[in-house]
Amino acid sequence: MFRNIHDYCTSLTRQFGIIPSHRQALLLELSDYIATQIVLKKDINLLFVCTHNSRRSHFGQIWAAVAADFFNVASISTFSGGTESTCFNENAIAALRLLGFDINATADINNPVYHVIFGENQIITCFSKRYDDSVNPYANFAAIMTCSDAEQNCPVIFGADKRIGICYDDPKAFDNTPMQEEAYHARSEQIALEMLFVFAQLKK
């Protein structure tokens, strides 16, 4: 893992106390699911779902992978999807680049496929897609609903072992305002903090 990302994660692990108790309860549901999969010696597949698969669900996919690596939790695969596809938002990408991620588009198209790199041979492939796209798991996974719209309008995720609503405010509300960069950083950081909290529980 790149040093600056590792150091950033280390700093966030000292801030678990700021996570409200009601959110900790939701996060512990996810920790318990992962712990059970580990006991059963099963692969762990986490699918992060929001409406457009452009911001929050990608943050979830990426930070869950980073948190698993940070805490040396093996056999984790992370995915993302939406109730519709758009593209991986440029402001979300910019927020991650500022923290040290190396992010490259593989093609100049409306919905590019990005390689998100956070260390040597540590690459996450990201592009906008529906949650039931063929690249996502069709069985044996936890569905983490990252926005209230997807939570309400996607009542059934077929094949999911577990569905957990861990919703986040959309930084899109601050697009093209003086608060844009701050809002995207704040949402990325909240999701990073909470995914680190999830995986930290597995080491207790």
N, C-alpha and C positions, 0 to 999 in steps of 0.2 A: 504494500500500500504506500502511495506517495506520502512523504513525511508530513507535508502540510495538512493533508486530509487526516492522517493519523493523529496529529496534534490537535486538530479541530475536534475530532471525536473524543479524545481524552478530556478536553475542556468541557464538553457537553456532559460527560458522565458525572461531573461534579454538580450538575444542575438538576438531577432527577427530582429533587424536592419541590421544584416549582410546578411540576405536573399535578393538576388538581386530582383529588381522590376519585372523582367520578370517571375521569379519563384513565387513571391507573387501572380501574376495574376492567375497562374495556381492553386495555393493553394486556392485562393479565390473562384474559380469555385467549388472546393470540399466543402468549407465552405458553399457556397450558396445552394448547393444540400442538405447538412445536415440540414441547417436552414429551407428549404422548407419542408422537411420531418417532421421536428418537428412541424411546423405550421399546417401541414395536419394531425398531430397526427398519423404518420405512423412509423413503425419500420425502423431503419436505418441499411442497410446492405452494407458493403464495402468490395469489392473483389480486392485484390492486385495481379496483374498478371505480371510474368516475364517468361523467356524462360524455365528454369529448376526448378522453384519453390524451390530454394535451399538457396538463400541468401537475395536479395533485397526484394522480395515479402514477405518473412517471417519477415524481419525487419519491413516492412510496416504494416503487420497484427498485429504484437506485439505492435509496438509503437502507432498505432492508438488506440488500446484498452487501453493502458496505458494513453494516452493523454485524452481520453474520461473520464476515471476514475478520472484523476487529476483535470479536470474541471467540474466534476459531471454532465456529459451529459449522460442521461439514454437512454435505448432502442437502444444501439449500439451493433452490432455484426460484427466482422471482420473476414475475410477469406483470403486465398491465394491459388494460383494455377499457373500452367505453361502451356505452349504449349506442354510440355512433363513432365514426372515425373522422378526424380532422388532420392535425399535424402536431408534432412535438413543438410546443410554443417557444419562440425565440427568447422571450424574457425569462422563462424557466431555465433554458439552456445557459443564458448569460449569468444567472444567479449561481449555477453550478460551476461554471468556468472561473468565476471569481474566487471560489474556494479551492481551486487547483485541479479540477477534473479536466482531462483532455477529451474534447468532444468533437468528432469529425463526421460530417455527412458523407454517405457513400455515393450519393447522386443528387443532382440539382433538379429535383422534381417537387411537385406540390406537397407531397408527404414523404420527405426523405427518411431513409433508414440511417440512424446515427449509431456510431460506436462510442460509448461512454467509458472512458478508461480511467481507473483510479489507482492503478499500480501495474507493475510488470506482469503481463499476461492476465490482467484482471479487467475484463472487458464485458460490458453489458450492452446488448443490442436493443435499441429503443426506436419505435416508430408508432404512430397512432393506428389503432385497429379496434374492432369490436372485441368485446370480452370473449366471444365464442369463436374468434379467429383460429385457424388451424395451428398457429404457432403456440397457442395457449393450451394449458392442460384441459382435458375434457372429463377427467375424473381424478379423485384422490388429491384434492387441493383445498385450501382455505380461501374463501373470497372475502377480501377486505374492502368494504364500501367506503370510499374516501370523500364522497359528496352526498348531501342529502337528496339531491335530485335523482341520482342513480339509485340510492337506497329506496326511494319511494316508487320509482318507475320501473325498477327491475326487481320485482318481488321474488323471483326464483332464478337462481343460478344453477342450472342443471349440472350434476356431477360433483358439486362441492360437498366436501365432508362437513364443512362449517362455514357459516356466513357471519361476519362481524362488522358492525357499523362503526367505523372510526372516522368520523366526518371532519373535514377541515374547511374553513372559509376560503373562498376562491380569490386568489390575488388578482384575477382578471379585473376585478372591480376597480383596480388602481391603474389599469393600462392607460398610457398617455397622460399621466398626471405626474406632478413632482414627487409623489410617494411611490412610484412604480418600482424602482430598484429596491427600496426598503421593504416594500410589501412582499416581493418575491423572495428576498433573503429571509424575511421573518417566517414565511410559510415553509420554505425549505428547511430552516433551522428547527421549527417545531416538529416537522416530520422526522428529521434526523434524530432529534432528542428522543422522540417517542419510540422510534425503531431501536435505538440503542438501549432504551429502558427494557423493551421486550426481550432482547437477546441477553441483557445483563442478568435477567432472572434465571436463565438457564445455567449460570455459573454459581448460583447460591447453593 
